[in-house]
């Protein structure tokens, strides 16, 4: 009887010790890697990175943020593969091209690395094995924007796309065209604001029927589009809207020079996955589904309230 009780107590102590050692994971020991397609010169992605850094500080984990120098799926896939080799406790990825990045993402999942996708790839995230997606549905957001611009009287539009081939941006244009209902021309441009301004100006100069511009990035395409409209003397007459936010574009919205901006709250796209992966590593806790961070239409009535936060890299 004594031996049985002693053995039982000893066994219980071992079980408790093992349970404690496996349940308690120090935040300082958690390493997360984020790999996105956003270039360094894109102010949108600097806000995402600000969200990543803020979350890392708030929850006390280590996060390494990486991105290719240009929109390059080969380089991005290599960055994901390099992250897998480091065996992090979590991986955050954007998925602008599932066919190019899918094998690397599946490799991470097969290696037992929890993956959360952000920004682009909501339609393929689950089938690639990600735990969930944080972002907005790009087609739906584009369609809502198109419908609003049609409501404002638009009949012929340009969709200014700074990353043709980025599936998420292509979906924005398609949604815009479907919601708008009128004639829509996709205008391929680069990430260079001077190039955007010149190409939009040329498009407007060659077709006086264009009364609407849908830009797919505030700093990269929206602001140069506004400048091009001003160049041709049509400020206030051609309706200009954009996906995402920048302080200068929001000032234009507040002043009535632009129609609206679509806020997908990219700060949250950087912030929330870090918090989710940290809690998953510590406690095995994770939300039960995707988290929609947008879209939110920022019109003239709301723009002034958001300008300061945009200038600070939060909105």
N, C-alpha and C positions, 0 to 999 in steps of 0.2 A: 504494500500500500504506500509506504514511504517512498520507495523507489519510483512507483508510478507517478506520485504527486510531484516528486522532484523532477522527473523527466518531463512531465507536463508543463511545469513552470518554466523549465529551461527552454523547452520548445516554444512556449508562448513568447518568452523574451526574445528569442531569435526571430520569430515571425514579426513581432513589433519592431525590432531593430531594422529588419529588412524592409518592412513597409515604410518606415520613416525615411530610410535612406533612399528609397525609390521615389517617394512622394515629394520630398523636398528638393527642389531644383533652384539654385540661386540664380537670380536674374542676371547677375554679373557674369555667369557662365554661359548664358544663352547668346548664340551668334546667329544672326540673320543676314542674308544677302538679298539685295534688291537689284534686279536687272531690268532696265526699261529701254525703250527705243528712242527716247527723247534726247535731242542734241543739246549741247551745252549752251548754244545761243538762243534756245527757245525759252522765253520767260515762263511759259506754262509749266515746263518740267522743273524749273527752279522752285516753283511752289510745291510740287509733289515732293521734291527733295527736302524742302523745309518741313513738310509734314512728317516725313520719315525721321528726320533729325529730332523734331520735337517729341515724337513718340518714344524714340530711343532714350532720350533724356528723361522723359516722364516715368517710364517703366524700368529704366536702369539696365537696358540690354545693349549689346553691341550690334550695330547695323552697318554693313558695307554697301554703299550705293554705287552702281556701275552702269555705264551706258556707252554705246559706240559713239565715235566722233561724228558720224553721219548716219543717215537712215540706211543701215546696212544689216540685213538679216543674217548674213554669214558671220559677221563680227559679233552680232548679238547672240547667235547660237553658240559661238565659241566662248563668250562670257558666261553663258549658262553652264556649259560643260565644265569650265574652270571652277565655277562655284560648286558644282556637284562633287568635284574632286576634293574640295575642302570640307565636305560633310557638314554643312551648317545645320542648325536646328530648325531652320525654316527658309523658304525661298519665295520671294515676291517677284512676279514677272508681268510685264505687259505682253499682249499677244496680237500684234498688228498683222501677222501672217502665220496662220496656224500650220500651213503646209511646210513652211521653212523651219519653224520653231518647235512644232509638235514633237518630233523625235527627241529633242533635248529635254523638253518638259516631261515627257513620259519616262525618260531615263532617270530624271530626278525623283519622280514618284516611285519608280521601281527600286531606287536606292533607299527608300524609306524616308525621304525628305518631304515634309509637309509643304505644299505649294498653295499660294493664294495668288490669283491673277487680278490685275487692276487695269483700269482705263479701257483697254481694247481686248476683245476676245470673249465677251460674255456668252456668245453663242457656242463656243467650242471649249470653254473652260472645264466644264464637267466631264466631257468625254476624254479630255486629256489627263484627267485625274486630279485636277485642282480641288481643294476643299471648298472653295467658294470664289466669287468674283465681287470686287468692289468697283463700281463705276456706273455708267448710264448706258441705256440701250441707244446706240447711235442712230439707227434708222428711225426709231420712234421720236427721238429728239429732233432730227432733221425734218421729219414730217410735221411736227408741231410748229417748228420755225417757218416752214413753207406755208402752212395754213394761215399763220399769223400775218405773214408778209402779203399773202393774197388778200386777206381781210383788209389790209392797209391800202389796197388798190394796185398791188403789183401785177404786171401782165407779162413782162419778159425779164428773165434774170440771168445773172452769172453766178456760178458756184466756183469760188476761187480756192483751188486745192493745192496746198504747198507740199503735199506728199502723195502724189498719185501712186497707187500700188499699196498704200497703207489701207488695209481693208476697212478699218474703222472710219477713216475719212471718206472713202468711197461710199460707204453706207450713209454717211451724213449727206452727201450730195444726192444720192438716190432718194433718201427720205425727203429732202428739201424739194426735189423735182416732183415727187408724188403728192406732197402736201400743197405745193404751190399751184399746180394745175396748168400754168402757162408754159411758154417756151423757156427752157433752161439750157444754157451752154456751160459745160465744165471748162474752166480755164486753168490749165496746168501751169504752175509757177514753182519757184524754188523757195528756200527759206530765207533768201536775201531780200530784205525790205525794198531795196532799190529796184530789184528785178520785178518784184510784185507790183510796185507803183507804176513802172514803165509798161508792163504788160496789161494791167487794168486800164491805164490811160489809153493805150492803143486800142483795146477792145471797145472802150466807150466812144472813142473818136471815130471808129469805123462802123459803129452801129448805134444810131441815136435812139433806137427803140428800147434799149435797155433801161429799165426804170428801177431795178432791184439788184442788189449784190448780197450774196450770202458768202461770207468768209469763214474759213474753217479753223482759224486761230487768231486770237485778238491781236497779239503783238506781231506775229509773223505775217498775217494776211489782212487783218481787219484795219489796223492803223494805216498801212500803205494804201489800202483801198480807199479809205477816207481822203487821203492825200491826193489820190488820182482823181477822185470826184471833184475835189477843190480845184485841181489843175484844169479841168474842163469846164469850170464855172457852174457846176450842178449841185453844190452843197445844199442840202435840204430838199432838193427835187428828186434825186435818186436815193431810194431807201437802202441803207446799208445796215446789215446785221452781222453778228459774228458768233461763232462758238467760242466759249471761254472768255476770260476777262483780262483786261489790263487797265491800269489807272487812267491812261490817256483815252482809251476807247470809252471807258465809263464816263469820263468828263464830256466826251462828245455826245453820249446818250443823254446826259443830264442837260446839255445845252440844246438838245433837239436836232443835232447834226447827224445823229445815228438813231436807228430804230430801237434796237435792243441788243443785249448780249446774253448768251446761254451759259449759265453757270453750272458746271458739273461738280463743283466743289472738289477740285483736285487735291487740295490740302488733305482732305479726308481720305483720298485714295492712297496717299502716302502714309498717313497717320494710322488709320484703322488696322491695316494688315499687320503692322508691327505689334500693336496691342493684342490682336487676335492670336498671332503666332507665339507671342510671349506667354499668354495664358494657356495656349495649347501645350507648350513645352512644360509649363509648371504644373498644370492641373488637368490637362486633357480636355479643356473646354473650348468650344468653337461654335459660332452661330450656325443655325440649321439650314441656312440658305444664302443666296446672294444678297448683297447690300447695295441698293440703288443710291448713288450719291447725287444724282441729278435726273432730269434737267430742271433748272429753275430759270425762268425768263426774267432778266433784269431790265426793266423798262425805265423810262424817265423818272417815274415816281420813286423808284428804289435806288437808282444809280448813285446818287450823292452819298447815300448811307454806306455804300460798298467801296467807294474810292479809296478811303484811308486804309482799309484792310488789304485792298489790292496792292497799294503802294508798299505795304509792309510785307508782302509775299505770303499772305494768308488766303486771300480770295482771288 
